[in-house]
């Protein structure tokens, strides 16, 4: 299977809405509570426009995941901080019909290359709910290391939940 990521566009909205609708129940335990209007073309067009504006401002890279040319999920490089930090957060989800096939792992690898080689970032952080074993496995396979546990870190599925924090550094730490 050919997996890649590319910049999200407004042209992706109809396929994205279809994916979101088909995956609503599968995504619900891993995302903030969503209202019904989240699944509309109008809302997604607005959210894509906002994401692309943040991309223009250099603080986000909104991507789509494709598998054999078809939309298979979303990937974001969020909260890009420059200066001495050179860091960002990674977030993603994959269509349930593509889970367990290496799609997420391949998409993370593609995004890590972009973050480090093209954006010049030093560090990526990714956070998973404690019980999200599948995503933790993807991150481990992608070279991320667990760096801690954050109590009540994210409001997911309507409640504050603990997360495991992961990071990947572009270069190994060397003491001076």
FENHUCOR-V25876 format. One record per residue. RES is the residue in one letter. PSI is psi as a letter, one per 20 degrees, with the letter a starting at -180 (* if undefined). BURIAL is b if it has 16 or more other ideal C-beta (glycine too) atoms within 10 Angstrom, else e. D_CENTER is the distance of its C-alpha to the mean C-alpha in Angstrom with 2 decimals. Layout:
BEGIN
res->RES psi->PSI burial->BURIAL d_center->D_CENTER
res->RES psi->PSI burial->BURIAL d_center->D_CENTER
END
This chain:
BEGIN
res->X psi->p burial->e d_center->20.04
res->X psi->o burial->e d_center->18.74
res->X psi->p burial->b d_center->14.93
res->X psi->r burial->b d_center->13.41
res->X psi->q burial->b d_center->10.98
res->X psi->r burial->e d_center->12.61
res->X psi->p burial->e d_center->12.66
res->X psi->q burial->b d_center->12.44
res->X psi->r burial->e d_center->16.06
res->X psi->h burial->e d_center->18.25
res->X psi->i burial->e d_center->19.63
res->X psi->i burial->b d_center->16.48
res->X psi->g burial->b d_center->17.09
res->X psi->g burial->e d_center->19.63
res->X psi->h burial->e d_center->17.71
res->X psi->g burial->b d_center->14.54
res->X psi->g burial->b d_center->16.94
res->X psi->g burial->e d_center->18.49
res->X psi->g burial->b d_center->15.36
res->X psi->g burial->b d_center->14.52
res->X psi->g burial->e d_center->18.19
res->X psi->h burial->e d_center->18.48
res->X psi->j burial->b d_center->15.57
res->X psi->g burial->e d_center->16.51
res->X psi->h burial->e d_center->18.22
res->X psi->h burial->e d_center->15.83
res->X psi->h burial->b d_center->12.84
res->X psi->g burial->e d_center->15.29
res->X psi->i burial->e d_center->15.48
res->X psi->j burial->b d_center->11.80
res->X psi->r burial->e d_center->11.38
res->X psi->q burial->e d_center->13.82
res->X psi->p burial->e d_center->17.00
res->X psi->q burial->e d_center->17.06
res->X psi->r burial->e d_center->20.37
res->X psi->h burial->e d_center->21.75
res->X psi->i burial->e d_center->21.51
res->X psi->h burial->e d_center->17.68
res->X psi->j burial->e d_center->18.33
res->X psi->q burial->e d_center->20.72
res->X psi->g burial->e d_center->20.75
res->X psi->g burial->e d_center->22.02
res->X psi->g burial->b d_center->19.27
res->X psi->h burial->b d_center->16.50
res->X psi->g burial->e d_center->18.58
res->X psi->g burial->e d_center->18.80
res->X psi->h burial->e d_center->15.11
res->X psi->g burial->b d_center->14.47
res->X psi->g burial->e d_center->17.45
res->X psi->g burial->e d_center->16.22
res->X psi->g burial->b d_center->12.87
res->X psi->h burial->b d_center->15.09
res->X psi->g burial->e d_center->17.52
res->X psi->h burial->b d_center->15.14
res->X psi->g burial->b d_center->14.38
res->X psi->h burial->e d_center->18.18
res->X psi->i burial->e d_center->18.59
res->X psi->j burial->e d_center->16.48
res->X psi->i burial->e d_center->14.14
res->X psi->q burial->b d_center->10.90
res->X psi->o burial->b d_center->9.81
res->X psi->p burial->b d_center->8.59
res->X psi->q burial->b d_center->8.35
res->X psi->q burial->b d_center->9.39
res->X psi->p burial->b d_center->9.74
res->X psi->q burial->b d_center->13.47
res->X psi->o burial->b d_center->15.77
res->X psi->k burial->e d_center->19.37
res->X psi->i burial->e d_center->18.80
res->X psi->q burial->e d_center->17.58
res->X psi->p burial->b d_center->14.38
res->X psi->j burial->b d_center->12.53
res->X psi->a burial->b d_center->9.12
res->X psi->q burial->b d_center->6.28
res->X psi->p burial->b d_center->3.70
res->X psi->p burial->b d_center->4.17
res->X psi->o burial->b d_center->6.51
res->X psi->q burial->e d_center->8.03
res->X psi->l burial->e d_center->11.55
res->X psi->p burial->b d_center->13.02
res->X psi->p burial->e d_center->16.39
res->X psi->b burial->e d_center->19.18
res->X psi->b burial->e d_center->22.66
res->X psi->i burial->e d_center->23.30
res->X psi->g burial->e d_center->19.78
res->X psi->l burial->b d_center->17.76
res->X psi->r burial->b d_center->14.50
res->X psi->r burial->b d_center->10.96
res->X psi->q burial->b d_center->8.05
res->X psi->p burial->b d_center->4.79
res->X psi->q burial->e d_center->2.09
res->X psi->r burial->b d_center->2.48
res->X psi->q burial->b d_center->6.20
res->X psi->p burial->b d_center->9.28
res->X psi->p burial->b d_center->12.68
res->X psi->h burial->e d_center->15.10
res->X psi->i burial->e d_center->17.57
res->X psi->j burial->b d_center->15.45
res->X psi->q burial->b d_center->14.54
res->X psi->j burial->e d_center->16.65
res->X psi->j burial->e d_center->17.24
res->X psi->j burial->e d_center->15.13
res->X psi->g burial->b d_center->12.71
res->X psi->g burial->b d_center->9.53
res->X psi->g burial->b d_center->11.49
res->X psi->h burial->b d_center->12.62
res->X psi->g burial->b d_center->9.42
res->X psi->g burial->b d_center->8.21
res->X psi->g burial->b d_center->11.83
res->X psi->g burial->b d_center->11.91
res->X psi->h burial->b d_center->9.17
res->X psi->g burial->b d_center->11.00
res->X psi->g burial->e d_center->14.18
res->X psi->g burial->b d_center->13.28
res->X psi->g burial->b d_center->12.31
res->X psi->g burial->b d_center->15.50
res->X psi->g burial->e d_center->17.90
res->X psi->g burial->e d_center->17.37
res->X psi->i burial->e d_center->16.12
res->X psi->k burial->e d_center->18.21
res->X psi->q burial->b d_center->15.97
res->X psi->h burial->e d_center->17.47
res->X psi->p burial->b d_center->14.81
res->X psi->p burial->b d_center->11.12
res->X psi->q burial->b d_center->10.49
res->X psi->p burial->b d_center->8.18
res->X psi->p burial->b d_center->9.77
res->X psi->q burial->b d_center->10.69
res->X psi->q burial->b d_center->13.55
res->X psi->h burial->e d_center->16.68
res->X psi->j burial->e d_center->17.40
res->X psi->m burial->b d_center->14.13
res->X psi->h burial->e d_center->15.85
res->X psi->g burial->e d_center->13.97
res->X psi->h burial->b d_center->10.59
res->X psi->h burial->b d_center->12.89
res->X psi->g burial->e d_center->14.65
res->X psi->g burial->b d_center->11.81
res->X psi->g burial->b d_center->11.22
res->X psi->g burial->e d_center->15.03
res->X psi->h burial->e d_center->15.64
res->X psi->j burial->b d_center->13.44
res->X psi->j burial->e d_center->15.69
res->X psi->q burial->b d_center->13.93
res->X psi->q burial->e d_center->16.66
res->X psi->p burial->e d_center->16.88
res->X psi->j burial->e d_center->18.32
res->X psi->r burial->e d_center->19.17
res->X psi->p burial->e d_center->18.97
res->X psi->o burial->e d_center->18.50
res->X psi->p burial->e d_center->20.67
res->X psi->l burial->e d_center->19.74
res->X psi->g burial->b d_center->16.61
res->X psi->q burial->b d_center->14.58
res->X psi->n burial->e d_center->16.25
res->X psi->p burial->b d_center->14.78
res->X psi->k burial->e d_center->17.03
res->X psi->j burial->e d_center->19.64
res->X psi->q burial->e d_center->20.23
res->X psi->p burial->e d_center->19.34
res->X psi->q burial->b d_center->17.96
res->X psi->q burial->e d_center->17.98
res->X psi->q burial->b d_center->15.00
res->X psi->p burial->b d_center->15.11
res->X psi->p burial->b d_center->13.91
res->X psi->q burial->b d_center->13.07
res->X psi->q burial->b d_center->13.56
res->X psi->p burial->b d_center->14.22
res->X psi->q burial->e d_center->16.98
res->X psi->h burial->e d_center->17.95
res->X psi->q burial->e d_center->21.49
res->X psi->q burial->e d_center->23.21
res->X psi->p burial->e d_center->24.76
res->X psi->p burial->e d_center->28.41
res->X psi->p burial->e d_center->30.92
res->X psi->* burial->e d_center->33.35
END
